[in-house]
Amino acid sequence: MSNVRLAVVYYSTYGTNHRMAQTAVEAAEAAGAEVRLRKAPETAPEGVVNGQDAWRAQAELTADIPEVTPADMEWANAYLFSAPTRYGVSASQLRAFIDTLGPLWSQGKLADKAVTAMTSANNAHGGQETTLIGLYTTMMHWGAIIVPPGYTDPVLKAAGGNPYGTTVTATGGELSDEIKAAIRHQTRRLVEFAGKIAG
Ligand SMILES: Cc1cc2nc3c(=O)[nH]c(=O)nc-3n(C[C@H](O)[C@H](O)[C@H](O)COP(=O)(O)O)c2cc1C
């Protein structure tokens, strides 16, 4: 058992980021971390969610996963975020949760924690990097310690070679073995550095 308490916080409309988050959870637990899988609360009106079969199915599939709360953020000493790219930035559902964290931020309770992020988009160059950098910009305000994958393992190039974080292009289906390997590496690296920070 390590000294790492990891919150894997995701938002997913169609399942991609949910699968990415699940892969990260498995890797973090295998690395000895204590892990909480949490979803960002849905903010879209019920009628909109229920108006799309795929959206409704994903909501039903993940109904049992707890919604993330500020208490989870205080508990954790490491964060892994995963959310879809929307118009080149993170899905607003995750941003809406982040925007509730002002009180924790002002008390310094988000500082000194290791963080990394992942995303997906429909297009190969649809804004994955701006999404990740946008999330990391916020985390710099927290005083978080960003742990990007860089090119620290050959599996990352096989998964598309995004040094900012694992990104998935084809959405809606199962994750490829290459993407899973990249997520596992990114997660293990996060757990490793979170452990060093925790001492
Ligand atoms: C409102 C909206 C905006 C989107 N904007 C982008 C975009 O800027 N670039 C892109 O490649 N895909 C875009 N997409 C596709 C999403 O990134 C894709 O649905 C998402 O990655 C799927 O993740 P999920 O299965 O976890 O919901 C957009 C989708 C929606 C609904």
The ligand as an ORCA input file, in Angstrom:
! r2SCAN-3c Opt
* xyz 0 1
  C     -20.973     20.248    -27.903
  C     -19.862     19.397    -28.391
  C     -18.665     19.984    -28.780
  C     -17.622     19.199    -29.261
  N     -16.445     19.800    -29.642
  C     -15.454     19.043    -30.176
  C     -14.234     19.654    -30.615
  O     -13.970     20.829    -30.423
  N     -13.316     18.849    -31.230
  C     -13.534     17.512    -31.447
  O     -12.702     16.874    -32.062
  N     -14.657     16.907    -30.964
  C     -15.602     17.634    -30.345
  N     -16.730     17.037    -29.855
  C     -16.789     15.568    -29.784
  C     -16.465     15.135    -28.352
  O     -15.119     15.443    -28.033
  C     -16.732     13.648    -28.146
  O     -18.131     13.486    -28.189
  C     -16.175     13.179    -26.829
  O     -14.769     13.166    -26.892
  C     -16.678     11.815    -26.448
  O     -16.275     11.568    -25.125
  P     -17.264     10.770    -24.165
  O     -17.561      9.465    -24.898
  O     -16.482     10.526    -22.917
  O     -18.474     11.584    -23.936
  C     -17.770     17.801    -29.357
  C     -18.968     17.210    -28.924
  C     -19.995     17.992    -28.451
  C     -21.278     17.339    -28.023
*
